[in-house]
Amino acid sequence: MNRIAVLGFAVAIASLFLVQAPCVAQSSAHDASAYTVRIEGLTNEHRDALQAQLKGRSDLRLVFACVPVGVLVFEPAPGEPKSSAAQRAMHLLDAQQLLSKREELTDGRAAAEAACAQARNR
């Protein structure tokens, strides 16, 4: 009886890892195509204006924004490279006169979210 319970538990754990693995891979794929920038002096108004400009567009999305640390994460359309997101985002940032205040971040969205959480906890 104990062997059956242990076997059932082992199958459940293995199933969990099999289901979770594609989710992790998908998250990494999105991170690889995401364009992450820090904008000096980013305001809520800047973020809202960028979101308004992106409304209804399918070629670029603002997937994360954290005003306290000035971080924006853009993703291109599915299947497009990071360079597409960067080019389109720079055009938007230029229209908002934010291009000269931009610093590209290479650590990805997870690092941006962690920095935002840390800033909010201060």
C-alpha angles and dihedrals in degrees: 000000000000091000091056092050092048091047091049091050092049091050091050092051092047090050090052092055092047092052094044097048096072090048091055091047091050091050090052091050091053090047091052092056096040120106111214123192139172115219118201109229096009111176135192088252091056092049092047092049091051091049090049091051091050096048110120094010121123099187097070135020132190099224100172135017130176114182097187091065096025096240126153126180118199127188126198124225113290112286095017122117129250090254089066091054091046094050094047094043092051090053090053093045090050090053088054091046090243100114095095090051093055129113118182114229119208100189094086137227097307091059090046091052091048092051090049093050090049092050092049092050093057 
